[in-house]
Amino acid sequence: MRQRVNMPKKKTGARKKAENRREREKQIRASRANIDLAKHPCNASMECDKCQRRQKNRAFCYFCNSVQKLPICAQCGKTKCMMKSSDCVIKHAGVYSTGLAMVGAICDFCEAWVCHGRKCLSTHACMCPLADAECVECERSVWDHGGRIFACSFCHDFLCEDDQFEHQASCQVLEAETFKCVSCNRLGQHSCLRCKACFCDDHVRSKVFKQEKGKKPPCPKCGHETQQTKDLSMSTRSLKFGRQTGVEDADGASGYDAYWKNLSSSKTGEAGDREDEYDEYEAEDDDEDDNDERGKDSDSEATDVFSNLNLGRTYASGYAHYEESED
């Protein structure tokens, strides 16, 4: 007897809509936990009401210490409490609360107001994204500068507004001179942008940091997620001294030979320049001596011309007109 095979039922329109709705709700719940640091309410941009300076969302102005008229909640981002639920710690039935009537605390990490909602007060301090925010370049925290905090797109370290562009421009530079694995001589296919090192397929595996399913292998040194080297614009470290001279000479001198050759040529060039300067100084001294001799000759010629000149009795000769004897 033939076994009867039951075909799956065809999905109806309502069933498809229900599945799509559940998928969207799942994505929304996942996205709430992974909010971009620049879009988080505690890291929002704020303009002071008094000094009109742009800065991060704060309870007090970083520059003039003035309190803002419309504080923003660091957790939910609202500026007005509508009292639609019974979540508020301070009850205000039928009244919309704004300003200082809406706030309930100040976060010690992000220095921003937290509203008087029970959920915000109980969860923000535990999940504040700026709890360990310290710039990797200047090592300043939120309390040390007035700007916003950003995360590097490559190594995901914290950056302040002053260093974010400069750091990201030089972040994809390895600490090695080649793309080889740090443990062997093979080409490194996985790169860690925090350690600035490459690893091959064998040495990227670690006994300390386990690889999660569906994710890229972690760095065996720091545990940060590695990326494919071919997907990045990685570059190696270049030096302008020592054996990294750059160009090979026509006579085949390269490496340390080229370095010493360039060094000797630069020294000879400096010696030649010093000799030229010395010759110039000697030539100037000779010109000055010639000018002095010519001046002395001209003075002697002038004395010879006026030596035979007789001006008679003058005051200079000791004879005056009143000293002359009358004949």
matplotlib code that plots the C-alpha trace (Angstrom):
import matplotlib.pyplot as plt

x = [0.0, 1.2, 1.8, -0.2, 1.9, 0.1, 1.1, 1.6, -1.3, -1.2, -0.7, -3.5, -3.2, -4.0, -1.4, 1.3, 0.4, 0.6, 4.1, 5.4, 4.1, 5.8, 9.0, 8.9, 8.1, 11.1, 13.4, 12.1, 12.8, 16.3, 16.9, 15.9, 18.8, 21.3, 20.7, 23.4, 25.6, 25.1, 21.3, 21.0, 19.1, 21.9, 24.3, 22.0, 23.0, 21.9, 22.1, 22.4, 19.5, 21.9, 25.2, 23.9, 26.7, 26.3, 27.2, 26.1, 22.8, 23.6, 21.7, 23.9, 25.7, 29.3, 30.4, 28.1, 26.6, 23.0, 20.0, 18.1, 14.4, 13.4, 15.5, 15.6, 15.4, 18.6, 16.7, 13.5, 14.3, 11.0, 10.7, 7.1, 5.4, 1.8, 0.8, -0.7, 0.3, 0.9, 4.7, 5.5, 7.0, 5.5, 1.8, 0.4, -3.1, -4.5, -1.5, 1.3, 4.7, 7.7, 10.9, 12.2, 8.8, 9.5, 13.0, 13.8, 17.6, 20.9, 23.0, 26.5, 27.9, 26.4, 25.6, 22.1, 18.6, 16.5, 12.7, 10.6, 9.4, 9.9, 11.3, 13.8, 15.0, 15.5, 17.2, 19.2, 22.1, 22.6, 22.5, 23.9, 26.0, 28.4, 29.3, 32.9, 33.1, 36.7, 38.3, 40.9, 43.1, 43.0, 41.7, 39.0, 35.7, 32.3, 33.0, 36.2, 34.9, 31.6, 31.3, 29.5, 30.9, 31.2, 32.4, 35.0, 33.5, 36.4, 37.6, 34.5, 36.4, 35.0, 36.1, 35.5, 34.4, 38.0, 39.6, 37.0, 38.0, 41.8, 41.5, 39.3, 41.6, 44.5, 42.7, 43.2, 47.0, 48.7, 51.5, 53.5, 55.4, 53.6, 50.2, 51.7, 50.3, 51.9, 52.5, 53.7, 54.8, 51.5, 49.3, 46.9, 43.3, 41.7, 42.5, 41.8, 41.4, 42.1, 45.3, 46.2, 47.4, 46.6, 46.0, 45.8, 43.0, 44.8, 46.1, 42.8, 41.3, 41.5, 40.9, 40.0, 37.5, 35.0, 33.5, 29.7, 27.6, 27.0, 29.6, 33.2, 36.0, 37.2, 40.7, 42.9, 44.5, 41.7, 38.5, 37.3, 35.5, 37.9, 37.2, 38.3, 41.5, 40.3, 37.1, 39.1, 41.4, 44.3, 47.8, 51.1, 53.3, 55.9, 59.1, 61.4, 64.5, 66.7, 66.3, 62.9, 64.4, 61.8, 63.5, 66.3, 69.2, 70.4, 73.6, 71.6, 72.1, 69.1, 68.2, 70.9, 73.4, 71.2, 70.6, 74.4, 75.0, 72.4, 73.7, 77.3, 76.1, 74.2, 77.3, 79.5, 76.8, 76.9, 80.7, 80.6, 78.2, 80.4, 83.4, 81.4, 80.4, 84.0, 85.1, 82.5, 83.6, 87.2, 86.3, 84.4, 87.4, 89.7, 87.4, 87.3, 91.2, 91.4, 89.0, 91.1, 94.3, 92.7, 91.5, 95.0, 96.6, 94.1, 94.9, 98.6, 98.1, 96.1, 98.8, 101.4, 99.4, 99.0, 102.5, 104.2, 101.3, 102.4, 99.6, 101.9, 101.4, 98.2, 96.6, 97.6, 101.3, 101.2, 101.2, 98.3, 97.7, 98.0, 101.3, 103.0, 105.7, 105.2, 108.0]
y = [0.0, 3.5, 5.8, 9.0, 12.2, 15.2, 18.5, 21.5, 23.8, 27.0, 30.1, 32.5, 36.3, 36.7, 34.2, 35.9, 39.3, 37.8, 36.3, 39.5, 41.5, 39.1, 39.4, 43.2, 43.2, 40.9, 43.3, 46.3, 44.6, 43.7, 47.3, 48.8, 47.2, 48.2, 51.9, 53.8, 55.8, 59.0, 58.7, 57.8, 60.4, 60.7, 61.6, 64.0, 67.5, 70.3, 74.1, 76.0, 78.5, 81.1, 80.9, 79.4, 76.9, 73.5, 70.5, 67.1, 66.6, 67.6, 68.6, 71.7, 73.6, 72.7, 76.3, 78.5, 75.9, 77.1, 74.8, 74.1, 75.1, 71.9, 68.9, 65.8, 62.4, 60.4, 57.1, 57.7, 61.1, 62.9, 66.5, 66.3, 63.7, 63.0, 60.8, 58.1, 55.3, 54.8, 54.4, 57.9, 57.9, 61.4, 61.4, 64.4, 63.3, 65.4, 67.7, 67.6, 68.0, 69.7, 71.2, 70.3, 68.8, 66.0, 65.0, 62.5, 62.0, 62.9, 60.1, 59.9, 58.5, 60.7, 63.8, 64.1, 64.2, 61.1, 61.5, 60.4, 57.3, 54.1, 52.2, 55.0, 55.4, 51.7, 50.8, 53.7, 53.6, 49.9, 50.2, 53.7, 53.6, 56.2, 54.4, 53.6, 56.3, 57.5, 58.8, 56.4, 59.2, 62.0, 59.8, 62.3, 61.2, 62.8, 65.1, 66.4, 68.0, 69.4, 67.6, 64.4, 60.9, 58.8, 55.3, 54.4, 52.7, 50.2, 49.4, 50.6, 52.5, 55.7, 59.0, 62.6, 65.2, 66.6, 63.3, 61.3, 62.2, 62.0, 58.7, 57.1, 58.3, 56.4, 53.5, 51.0, 50.9, 47.8, 47.8, 45.6, 46.1, 43.3, 41.6, 38.3, 36.5, 37.5, 33.9, 32.4, 33.5, 33.0, 35.8, 37.0, 36.7, 38.1, 41.5, 42.9, 46.6, 47.1, 45.1, 46.3, 42.7, 40.0, 36.3, 33.3, 30.7, 28.5, 31.1, 33.1, 30.3, 30.8, 28.6, 31.6, 33.4, 31.1, 31.9, 32.3, 30.7, 32.9, 35.5, 36.2, 34.7, 36.8, 38.1, 35.7, 38.7, 41.0, 39.1, 41.8, 40.6, 40.3, 41.2, 39.9, 41.8, 41.8, 43.7, 46.5, 49.2, 48.1, 49.5, 48.7, 50.8, 52.8, 54.2, 56.9, 55.9, 52.8, 50.1, 51.5, 53.9, 53.4, 53.4, 51.1, 52.8, 52.2, 50.5, 47.9, 49.5, 49.0, 48.3, 49.3, 49.8, 52.5, 54.0, 54.4, 55.5, 58.3, 59.2, 59.5, 61.5, 63.9, 64.3, 65.0, 67.4, 69.2, 69.3, 70.8, 73.4, 74.3, 74.6, 76.9, 79.1, 79.3, 80.3, 83.0, 84.3, 84.4, 86.2, 88.8, 89.3, 89.7, 92.3, 94.2, 94.2, 95.4, 98.2, 99.3, 99.3, 101.4, 103.9, 104.2, 104.7, 107.4, 109.2, 109.1, 110.5, 113.4, 114.2, 114.2, 116.6, 119.2, 118.8, 121.5, 124.0, 127.2, 129.3, 131.8, 133.0, 131.6, 131.0, 127.4, 128.3, 130.3, 133.7, 136.1, 139.4, 141.2, 139.5, 140.8, 143.4, 146.9, 147.8]
z = [0.0, -0.8, 2.1, 1.9, 2.2, 3.8, 2.1, 4.3, 4.5, 2.5, 4.6, 4.6, 4.4, 8.1, 9.1, 7.0, 8.6, 12.1, 11.4, 9.9, 12.9, 15.4, 13.4, 13.5, 17.3, 17.8, 15.9, 17.8, 21.1, 20.0, 18.7, 22.0, 23.8, 21.0, 20.6, 18.8, 21.3, 19.4, 19.4, 23.1, 25.2, 27.8, 24.9, 23.1, 22.0, 24.2, 24.0, 27.2, 27.8, 29.3, 27.5, 24.3, 24.0, 22.5, 24.7, 25.9, 27.7, 31.3, 34.5, 34.8, 32.1, 31.8, 31.2, 33.3, 35.8, 35.1, 35.3, 32.1, 31.8, 30.0, 31.3, 29.1, 30.7, 30.2, 29.9, 27.9, 26.4, 27.3, 28.5, 29.7, 31.9, 30.7, 33.6, 31.3, 33.6, 37.3, 36.9, 38.3, 41.8, 42.4, 41.6, 39.7, 38.7, 35.8, 35.6, 33.1, 34.8, 33.1, 34.3, 37.7, 38.6, 36.2, 37.3, 40.0, 40.1, 38.4, 36.9, 38.3, 35.1, 32.3, 34.5, 33.1, 34.6, 35.0, 35.2, 38.2, 36.4, 38.4, 35.4, 34.5, 38.1, 38.7, 35.3, 34.0, 36.4, 35.7, 31.9, 31.4, 28.2, 29.5, 32.7, 31.6, 28.9, 28.7, 25.6, 24.4, 23.1, 25.7, 28.6, 29.6, 31.1, 30.8, 33.8, 32.3, 29.1, 27.9, 24.5, 23.5, 23.5, 20.4, 19.6, 17.0, 13.9, 13.8, 17.3, 19.1, 21.8, 23.3, 21.8, 22.6, 20.0, 19.7, 18.8, 17.0, 13.4, 14.0, 15.7, 13.1, 10.3, 11.9, 13.5, 10.6, 10.9, 12.1, 14.7, 12.4, 9.2, 7.3, 7.2, 8.6, 11.6, 14.9, 15.9, 12.6, 9.1, 7.3, 6.0, 8.7, 7.5, 10.7, 12.1, 15.6, 15.5, 19.2, 19.3, 15.8, 14.9, 12.3, 13.0, 10.7, 10.8, 13.3, 15.8, 15.9, 17.9, 21.6, 24.6, 26.8, 24.5, 23.0, 19.6, 19.6, 17.0, 14.0, 15.0, 14.0, 16.1, 19.0, 19.4, 21.4, 23.2, 24.2, 23.2, 20.8, 17.7, 14.8, 11.2, 7.8, 6.7, 3.1, 4.2, 5.8, 4.5, 6.7, 6.3, 7.9, 10.0, 8.1, 9.5, 8.1, 9.9, 10.2, 7.6, 6.4, 3.9, 1.3, -2.1, -3.4, -5.0, -8.5, -7.4, -5.3, -1.9, 0.3, 3.9, 6.4, 3.6, 2.1, 5.5, 6.2, 2.7, 3.0, 6.4, 5.0, 2.0, 4.3, 6.4, 3.4, 2.1, 5.5, 5.4, 1.9, 2.9, 5.9, 3.6, 1.2, 4.1, 5.3, 1.8, 1.7, 5.0, 3.9, 0.7, 2.6, 5.0, 2.0, 0.5, 3.7, 3.9, 0.3, 1.1, 4.1, 2.1, -0.6, 2.0, 3.5, 0.0, -0.8, 2.5, 1.8, -1.7, -0.3, 2.2, -0.6, -2.7, 0.1, 1.6, -0.7, -0.4, 1.4, 2.9, 4.6, 8.2, 9.6, 12.9, 12.7, 12.2, 15.4, 13.8, 14.0, 12.3, 15.7, 16.4, 13.3, 13.9, 12.3, 9.9]

ax = plt.figure().add_subplot(projection="3d")
ax.plot(x, y, z, "-o")
ax.set_aspect("equal")
plt.show()
